[in-house]
Amino acid sequence: MKIINLPDSEDEDAMFRLQDSRLAVFSILVFTFMSAMLGVADYMTLGYGSGISGLLVSKSVLILVSAGAVWYLLRSKERKYYSLLLFGWQMLYILQMIYAGLLCRENQLINTSHHLLAVIAIYVIFHNRFRLQFLPAMTITVFSLLNLYGSRSEHAGVTLFILLLTFFAMHALGIAVTLTLRKNRREYLAALTRQQQMSKVLEKMAFVDDLTGVFNRRKIMEVFELEYGRVKRYGNQLAVMMLDIDFFKHVNDKYGHDAGDCVLVEFARRVKKEIRETDFIGRFGGEEFLVLMPETDLAGAMVLAERIKKMLDESAVNIGTTTIRVTASIGISLAHNNDQAKEDSLKRADESLYMAKKAGRDRICCENEIITEKDSSYYAP
């Protein structure tokens, strides 16, 4: 359960990639259509002949490649070849523009307008790696300027100067826009990552016991209500185990509260290591812990309880040079779908725990029946 419902940064990055792909598809279709329509102006200039035939072939190739690029961008969920595909299509489009410009020098005004539009579009619309944007934009810029310079038309010098300033402005604006967009995206994803990290911290603070690292009472009770709901609805089995560290007050009084905290931490760690991945453990209060075992009957719960008891009996807690022997009293119950209240199984487990402690501690009591005797090698202080 999340405290703050935030989108994942990877999902956001994928969303940006999807937006870029959709924009690229739309732009490829628009520019391909525009190139095809400009063929009408080229035909009016060249008339029917070998020149127009070659131009039509180049435009046909562009249309086929554009169709393939659009198909890939619409079908592919990954962006593995996105950059190279976009770069390749742009270079093909530019080469086709250069070819048309060389054949139809009379349409220089139309071609130059087309070139300026292509430069700004490469930066602003086709989002790609910067060097893969700069190279196509610079290619068409150099060609357009050289083509005008070679035209030897009247006032070519003034026109060339104005065109040079215009291309410079297009590059400057395009670079500014694309760098700003990338910076904003990086800052957004970085902020989203920080929010996700803070959400995880808040989630841990709300649901995890800050000392032992297991669920706190609030969270373990939330899990219990969820699992008990499955018992009532589907008839699933749910075993409940209460564990209480024996003579914990004596540990605090004799060794200090720091030692007591170390005992709690080590106890929780060892018990958590013994339970299954599908089980849940939480600190119920003080030195008392609650273990929930979904899809487990009393026999299965007894196996786990005996394993925990054996583990505690065979290993002490070492704190520096001090060795503290730790045992626990354990109470077990089974949740029933005919319980009057969801807390009934918890009460039965607590009653079994009380019976185990009353019988001398270091025992397992299952449904108010003492199952194991305490370890004779350990004596209460």
N, C-alpha and C positions, 0 to 999 in steps of 0.2 A: 504494500500500500504506500503510495507516495503522498508526501505532505503537500507538495506543489506540483501540479500537473504541467510539466514542461515538455516541449518536443525535444527529441534527441538531436544532438548536433549533427550526427551523421545523416539523420533523416532530413534536416534542414539543408545540408550540403547536397544531398540527392535532389531535393526540391529545386535548388538553384540550377543544378545540372539539367533537370527536366525543363525548367523555364528557358534556359539557354538553347536547348535542343528545339523546343517548339518555336522560339523566335527565329532560330536559324532556318527551320523548315519554311516558315512563312516568308522570310527574306529571300531564300533561294527561289521560291516560286515567283515572287514579285520580280526579282531581277532577271530571271529567265524569261518571264513573260515580256518584260521591257526590252530585253535583247531581241526577242523574236519580233516585236512591233517595230523596233528600229530598223529591222531588215527591210521594211517597206520603204523607209527613207533612203536606204542604201540602194534598193532596186531602182528608185526614181532617179538616183544619181548615176548609177552605173549602167542601167538598162540591162537587157538580156545578153549574156556573154560568159566568157570563162571566169571573169572576176566575180560576178554574182553567184556563179555555180560554186566556186570555192568558198565563198562567204556562207552560202546556204549549208554547205557540208559542215563548216565549222560550227554554225549555230545548231545544226542537227546533233552533232556530237555533244555540244553543251547541254541540249535538252535531254539527251539520253543519260548523260552523267548526272545531271540534276535530279532526274527521276530516281536513279540508283541511290544518290545521297539522301534524298527525302525518304525513300523506303527504308534505308538503314537507320536513319535518325528516329523514324517512327516505330520501328520494330525492336531496336536494341535498347535494353534496359541499362546497359553499362556504358561508360564513357571511355572505353579503352582506346578506340580509334577516332574519337570525336575531333581532337585537335588536328591530327594529320588529314582527316577527311575534309574538314572545313578549309584547311590551308590548301589542299590540293584542288578543291573546287574553286576557291578564290583565284588561284594562279591560272587555272584553265579559263575562267571568266575574263581575267585580265589579258591573257594572251589572245583571246577572241576579240576583245576590245582593241588591242593593238593592231591585230590583223585588219579589222574593219577600219581603223583609223588610217592605216597605210593605204588601203584601197580607195577610201572616200575622203580625200583631203578637202573636198569642197564642203563637206558637212562638219567642218572643224568646230563651229560653235556648238552644234549638237553633241559632238564627241567630247568636247571639253567639259560641257555641263555634265555629261554622263560620267566622266572621269572624276570630277569633284564630288558628285554624289557617291561614287564608289568608295572614295577615300574616307569620307565621314562615316559611311555605313560600315566599313571594315572595322573601324574603332568602336563605334557606338552600338551597332546592332549585332555584329558577329563577335560574341565574346569568346576569346581564345587566349593562348599564351601570347605575351606581348610581342616577342620577336616574330611570332607567326602572324601577327597583325601588321607589324611595322614593315616587313619585307614586301608583301603585296601592295600596301599603300604607297611605299616609296617607289616601287616599280612603275606603277601607273603614273605617278607624279613625274618621274624623270622622263618617261616616254612622252607625256603630254607637253612638257616644256621643250624637249628636243624637237618634237613634231612642229610646234609653233615656230621655233627658231629656224627650222629648215624650210618653212613655207615662203620666206622672203616677201611676205605681204607688206602692204603699206602700213605704217605705224606699228610694225612688228615689235620694235623695241619697247614702246610704251605698253603695248598689249602683253608682252612677255613679262615686264616688270609687274604689272597688275596681277597677272596670272600667278606669278611667283609669290606675291604677297597673299593671294587668295589660297593657294595650296599650303603655304606656311600656316595661315590661320586655321585651315581645315585640320592639319596635322596637330597643331597646338591644342585646338578644342577637343579633337578626338582623343589625344593622349591624356588630356586632363580629365575627360569624362571617364575613360576606361580605368585610369589609376584611382580616381575617386571611388568608382564603383567597387573595385577590388578591395580598397581600404575599408569601405563601409561593410562589405561582406565579411572580411576578416575580423573586424571589430565586433560585428554582430555574432559571429560564430564563437569568438572568444568570450563575449559576454554571456552567451547561452551556455557555454561550457562552465563558466564560473557559477552561473545560477544552478546548473545541474549538480555541481559539486556541493554548493550550499544546501541544495535540497536533500542530498544524501546525508549531509551532516545533521540537518534538522530531523531527518527521518531516523537517524541513529539515536539522536538525543531523545526523541519521542518514544522510541520502541525498544531501545537496547539499554540494559542496565550498565551504567557507566563504569562500575567496578569490575564486574565479572565478565561482561561482554555477551551475556546471554539475554534473551528477551526479558523485559521488565514485566511487572504484574499486569499492566494495562495491555500489553501486546499478547502475552500468553493467554489472557482471558479472552481476547479478541479471537485468537486462534481456536480456543476451546469452544466458543460459541459457534464458530464456523464448522468445526468438526462435529459438534453435537447436532447441528442442523442436518448434517449428512446422516447421522444416526437416526434421527427422527424421520427424515424423508425417505432414505433408501434402505434403512435397516443395517447400515454398516456397523462394524465393531469399533469401539474406542476404549482403550485401556488408559486409566489414569493412575499416576504414581506420584505420591508425595514423599519427599526426602527431607529429613531434618538432621543437621550435623549434631552429633551427640556432644554434650558438655561444652558447647561453644562459648558460653559465658565464662567458663573456667579458662579457656584459651585466652580470651581477652584480658581477664583479671591477672593471669600469671605471666603472659608473654607480651601483653600490650595490644592496642587496637591495630597497630600496623601488622603485627603477626596475624591477628584475626582476619584482616583484609587479605593477607597472603593465603591463608587457609581457604577463605571463600573463593578466591580466584582459582586456586589449584583444584579445589573440589569441583567447581563448575567445569573447568577444563577437562578433568578426568571423566566426569559423568558424560559430558558432551561427546567425548571420544568413544565412549562405549555404546551410545545409542545409535540407531540407524539414521540414514540421511532423511528418511521420511518422518522421523520423530521430531518432537519439539521440546525444548527445555526453556524454562524461564524462572527467574528468581521471584518467588511468591511473596517473600517478606523476610527480612533478617537473614537467618541461616536456613530458611526453608525454601525448597525448590520444587517445582512442578514439572513433571514430564508427561507429555501426551503422546500416545502411541496409536495412531490410526490403523485400522485393519489388523488389530491385535486382540487375541482373547486373553483370558487370565493366565493360561499356561504359558503363552508367549511372553506376557509381562513378567511372570515369575522367573523365566529364564534370564531376562535382562536384569531383573533385580538381584538375582543371585550372582550374576556376573559382576555387577557393580559392587556388591558387598564383598566379593572375593578380591576384587581389585583394591578396595579400600583396606581390607584386612592385611593384604600382602605388601603394601607400600605406604610408608609414612611421608609426611611433608617436611622437607628440609628447608629451613630458613637460616642461611648462614651456617653457624655451628650448632644451631638448635634443630632437633628432630621432634616433630609433633605427630603423634599417632592420631589419625582421624578415622572415626567410624560414623555410621549414619543409621538412623531408624527409618524404615521404609513402610509406607502404607499403600496398598493397591486396591483399586476397585474397577468395575466395568460399567460404562454408561449403558443404560437400557432405554429403548424407545418408549417404554411405558412409564418412565420416571415422571413424577408429578411436576418437577421443576428441573431445569438444566443443571442447577447447583447440587442436585441430589448425589450425583456420582462424586463430586468434589467433597461433599460432607462425608460420604462413606469412606473415601480415601483418607480424609483427615481423621476420622474415628479409628480407622485401622492404624494410622500413624500413632495416634495417642495410645492405643493398646500396645503397640510395639515398644513405645517409650516406657509405659507403665510396667511392662513385663521385664524391664531391665535394659532397654536400649540395645543397639547393634543387632536388631532383629528385623525380619520381614513379616508383615502381617497382611494377609490377603482377605478382603471382605470379612474383617473382624476375626480372622482365624490365624493364630501364630503358626508360621510355617518353619522358620529357622530359629535356632537358639543362637545366643551371642557367642562370639569368639572367646574361648576360655583364656586365651593368652593376653587378653586386654582387660584391665580392671579400671573401673571408673575412678576418677580422682577423688 
